[in-house]
Amino acid sequence: MYSGLRDKVILLTGAGGLIGRESVKHLVAQKAIIIAIDVHEFESKANLFLKADITEKTEIDGVIEKVMKNYGRIDGLVNLAYPRTEDWGKAFEQIEYSSWQKNVDMQMNSVFYICQQVLKIMRARGSGSIVNIASIYGVVGNDFTLYKEYGGTSPAAYASIKGGIINFSRYLASYYGRHNIRINCVSPGGIIDEKNQHPSFIERYSDKSPLGRLGRPEEIAPAISFLLSDDATFITGHNLMVDGGWTAI
């Protein structure tokens, strides 16, 4: 058990995703009060589920209003939501400018807005912790050999947005440290999802990874819980790599 998570009110966006579900489960086990937010309904042991599209300002406002009405505070926020356009994953030369703009708006700008609104509440209380989810590809360049057997790629916007979120988190950590608020990132490596991953991608990724495999969603959740907890009270502005050693080589 991590210290200080009991009864903390924690919002988790993208709660229905692979990492989101495991994070809800892990934080509930720590006795935190979890508000699971997702655009799709799903079953979990969260204290409250709120269906919301975090790309819409009014829906973010509605979520925060409901949480404050029910609990009167927000102690933690995890930004896991991963909205994207239908043409996500096109080769760089084929990306429409309008698609690029929309993806930055849907992902980067939604993180900005929900952080801004939650930080107002945390600042008034003089405490809080935010964990933004980035990626190895916000830190290092892409290995495009992973996709060559099947003609896939890694989206250009993904690397740009995740890199931006990492440095945005550092900015926030610098800005809000004086108010006893911590902002950190977790950067996962590749996460196994056999239903949506080509076998050659899994094989090539595993061959390159120092641990010889992709990660599992349940291996990311404890890192998120740790950074939210009182065991991490002197950690802010940090990007925790949970990547099986991918960025070490």
C-alpha positions as CSV (number, residue, x, y, z in Angstrom):
1,M,0.0,0.0,0.0
2,Y,1.2,3.5,-0.8
3,S,0.8,6.1,2.0
4,G,-1.7,8.9,2.0
5,L,-4.0,7.7,-0.8
6,R,-6.9,6.7,1.4
7,D,-9.9,8.9,0.8
8,K,-8.1,11.1,-1.7
9,V,-10.5,12.3,-4.4
10,I,-8.8,11.4,-7.7
11,L,-10.1,12.0,-11.2
12,L,-8.9,9.6,-13.9
13,T,-9.7,10.4,-17.6
14,G,-9.6,7.7,-20.2
15,A,-10.5,5.3,-17.4
16,G,-11.9,2.7,-19.8
17,G,-8.6,2.1,-21.7
18,L,-6.1,-0.7,-21.1
19,I,-4.0,1.3,-18.6
20,G,-7.0,3.2,-17.3
21,R,-8.9,0.1,-16.1
22,E,-5.8,-1.2,-14.3
23,S,-5.2,2.2,-12.8
24,V,-8.7,2.4,-11.5
25,K,-8.3,-1.1,-10.0
26,H,-5.0,-0.2,-8.4
27,L,-6.1,3.1,-6.9
28,V,-9.3,1.6,-5.5
29,A,-7.1,-1.0,-3.8
30,Q,-5.3,1.9,-2.2
31,K,-8.6,3.1,-0.8
32,A,-8.7,6.2,-2.8
33,I,-12.0,7.8,-4.0
34,I,-11.9,7.3,-7.7
35,I,-13.9,9.2,-10.3
36,A,-13.6,7.3,-13.6
37,I,-14.1,9.5,-16.7
38,D,-14.5,8.0,-20.1
39,V,-16.5,8.7,-23.3
40,H,-17.8,5.0,-23.1
41,E,-19.5,3.4,-20.2
42,F,-17.7,0.4,-18.6
43,E,-18.0,-1.5,-15.4
44,S,-15.4,-0.9,-12.6
45,K,-15.2,-0.5,-8.9
46,A,-14.7,3.3,-9.2
47,N,-16.7,5.3,-6.6
48,L,-18.2,7.3,-9.4
49,F,-18.3,7.0,-13.2
50,L,-18.9,10.1,-15.3
51,K,-19.5,9.7,-19.0
52,A,-17.8,12.7,-20.7
53,D,-15.9,13.7,-23.8
54,I,-12.8,15.6,-22.5
55,T,-12.3,17.2,-25.9
56,E,-15.3,19.4,-25.0
57,K,-14.7,22.3,-22.6
58,T,-18.3,22.2,-21.4
59,E,-18.1,18.5,-20.5
60,I,-14.9,19.0,-18.5
61,D,-16.6,21.9,-16.7
62,G,-19.6,19.6,-16.0
63,V,-17.3,16.8,-14.6
64,I,-15.6,19.2,-12.3
65,E,-18.9,20.7,-11.1
66,K,-20.3,17.2,-10.3
67,V,-17.2,16.2,-8.5
68,M,-17.1,19.3,-6.4
69,K,-20.8,19.0,-5.6
70,N,-20.3,15.4,-4.5
71,Y,-17.0,15.6,-2.7
72,G,-16.0,19.3,-2.3
73,R,-12.4,18.8,-3.4
74,I,-10.0,17.3,-5.9
75,D,-6.8,15.8,-4.6
76,G,-5.5,14.1,-7.7
77,L,-5.8,14.0,-11.5
78,V,-4.6,11.4,-14.0
79,N,-4.7,12.4,-17.6
80,L,-4.9,9.1,-19.5
81,A,-7.5,9.9,-22.2
82,Y,-6.3,9.4,-25.7
83,P,-8.7,11.0,-28.2
84,R,-7.8,10.9,-31.9
85,T,-9.1,11.3,-35.4
86,E,-10.2,8.4,-37.6
87,D,-7.2,8.9,-39.9
88,W,-4.8,8.6,-37.0
89,G,-1.7,6.6,-38.2
90,K,-1.3,7.9,-41.7
91,A,2.2,8.2,-43.1
92,F,3.7,11.7,-42.5
93,E,3.4,12.7,-46.2
94,Q,-0.3,11.9,-46.1
95,I,-1.4,13.8,-43.0
96,E,-3.8,16.6,-43.7
97,Y,-3.1,19.9,-41.9
98,S,-6.6,20.0,-40.6
99,S,-6.1,16.5,-39.1
100,W,-2.9,17.6,-37.4
101,Q,-4.6,20.6,-35.9
102,K,-7.6,18.6,-34.7
103,N,-5.4,16.0,-33.0
104,V,-3.4,18.6,-31.2
105,D,-6.6,20.2,-30.1
106,M,-8.2,17.0,-28.9
107,Q,-5.2,15.7,-27.0
108,M,-2.8,18.5,-26.0
109,N,-5.4,21.2,-25.5
110,S,-7.7,19.1,-23.5
111,V,-4.9,18.3,-21.1
112,F,-4.2,22.0,-20.8
113,Y,-7.8,22.9,-20.0
114,I,-8.5,20.1,-17.5
115,C,-5.2,20.9,-15.7
116,Q,-6.0,24.6,-15.6
117,Q,-9.4,24.1,-14.1
118,V,-8.3,21.4,-11.6
119,L,-5.3,23.4,-10.5
120,K,-7.5,26.3,-9.5
121,I,-9.2,24.0,-7.0
122,M,-5.9,22.5,-5.8
123,R,-4.3,25.9,-5.4
124,A,-7.2,27.1,-3.2
125,R,-6.6,24.0,-1.0
126,G,-2.8,24.3,-1.0
127,S,-2.2,20.7,-2.1
128,G,-2.7,18.3,-5.0
129,S,-1.0,16.0,-7.4
130,I,-1.3,15.5,-11.2
131,V,0.0,12.7,-13.3
132,N,0.1,13.2,-17.0
133,I,0.6,10.2,-19.3
134,A,3.2,10.6,-21.9
135,S,5.2,8.0,-23.8
136,I,8.7,6.8,-24.7
137,Y,8.1,8.5,-28.1
138,G,7.8,11.8,-26.3
139,V,11.4,11.3,-25.3
140,V,13.2,9.5,-28.0
141,G,12.8,9.1,-31.8
142,N,10.7,6.4,-33.4
143,D,12.1,3.1,-34.5
144,F,10.2,2.7,-37.8
145,T,11.7,-0.8,-38.4
146,L,9.1,-2.1,-36.0
147,Y,6.4,-1.6,-38.7
148,K,8.1,-2.5,-42.0
149,E,6.6,-6.0,-42.4
150,Y,3.1,-4.7,-42.5
151,G,3.5,-1.1,-43.7
152,G,2.4,0.5,-40.5
153,T,3.8,3.7,-38.8
154,S,3.8,5.7,-35.7
155,P,1.7,8.9,-35.9
156,A,3.7,12.1,-36.1
157,A,1.2,13.9,-33.9
158,Y,1.6,11.3,-31.2
159,A,5.3,12.0,-30.7
160,S,4.8,15.8,-30.8
161,I,1.9,15.8,-28.4
162,K,3.5,13.5,-25.9
163,G,6.8,15.5,-26.0
164,G,4.7,18.6,-25.4
165,I,2.9,17.1,-22.5
166,I,6.2,16.2,-20.8
167,N,7.5,19.8,-21.0
168,F,4.1,21.2,-20.1
169,S,4.2,19.1,-17.0
170,R,7.6,20.5,-16.1
171,Y,6.3,24.1,-16.6
172,L,3.4,23.3,-14.3
173,A,5.6,21.8,-11.7
174,S,7.8,24.9,-11.7
175,Y,4.8,27.2,-11.5
176,Y,2.7,25.4,-8.8
177,G,5.5,24.0,-6.6
178,R,5.1,27.0,-4.2
179,H,1.5,26.0,-3.7
180,N,2.4,22.4,-2.6
181,I,1.1,21.0,-5.8
182,R,3.1,18.3,-7.7
183,I,2.9,17.6,-11.4
184,N,4.7,14.6,-12.9
185,C,4.5,12.3,-16.0
186,V,4.6,8.6,-16.5
187,S,6.0,7.5,-19.9
188,P,5.0,3.9,-20.7
189,G,6.9,1.8,-23.3
190,G,5.0,-0.4,-25.7
191,I,2.0,-2.1,-24.0
192,I,0.9,-5.5,-25.2
193,D,-2.5,-5.5,-27.0
194,E,-2.5,-8.6,-29.2
195,K,-5.9,-7.9,-30.6
196,N,-4.7,-4.6,-32.2
197,Q,-1.0,-5.3,-32.7
198,H,0.6,-7.1,-35.7
199,P,2.6,-10.2,-34.7
200,S,5.7,-8.8,-36.4
201,F,5.5,-5.6,-34.3
202,I,5.3,-7.6,-31.1
203,E,8.3,-9.8,-32.2
204,R,10.5,-6.9,-33.3
205,Y,9.7,-4.7,-30.3
206,S,10.4,-7.6,-27.9
207,D,13.7,-8.4,-29.6
208,K,14.9,-4.8,-29.1
209,S,13.6,-4.3,-25.5
210,P,16.2,-5.0,-22.8
211,L,13.5,-7.0,-20.9
212,G,12.6,-8.9,-24.1
213,R,8.9,-8.0,-24.2
214,L,6.2,-5.4,-24.2
215,G,4.8,-4.1,-21.0
216,R,1.5,-5.0,-19.4
217,P,-1.2,-2.4,-18.3
218,E,-1.0,-3.6,-14.7
219,E,2.7,-2.7,-14.7
220,I,2.0,1.0,-15.4
221,A,-0.7,1.5,-12.8
222,P,1.5,1.2,-9.7
223,A,3.8,4.0,-11.1
224,I,0.8,6.3,-11.4
225,S,-0.4,5.5,-7.9
226,F,3.1,6.1,-6.5
227,L,3.4,9.5,-8.0
228,L,-0.1,10.5,-6.6
229,S,0.8,9.2,-3.2
230,D,2.5,10.7,-0.2
231,D,5.5,8.4,-0.8
232,A,6.3,10.8,-3.6
233,T,6.0,14.1,-1.8
234,F,9.4,15.4,-2.9
235,I,9.0,14.4,-6.6
236,T,7.7,16.9,-9.0
237,G,8.5,17.8,-12.6
238,H,9.7,14.2,-13.2
239,N,9.0,12.0,-16.2
240,L,9.0,8.4,-14.9
241,M,10.0,5.9,-17.7
242,V,8.2,2.6,-17.3
243,D,9.5,1.1,-20.5
244,G,11.4,-2.1,-19.8
245,G,14.6,-0.3,-20.5
246,W,13.7,0.9,-24.0
247,T,15.1,4.4,-23.5
248,A,18.2,3.1,-21.7
249,I,19.7,1.9,-25.0
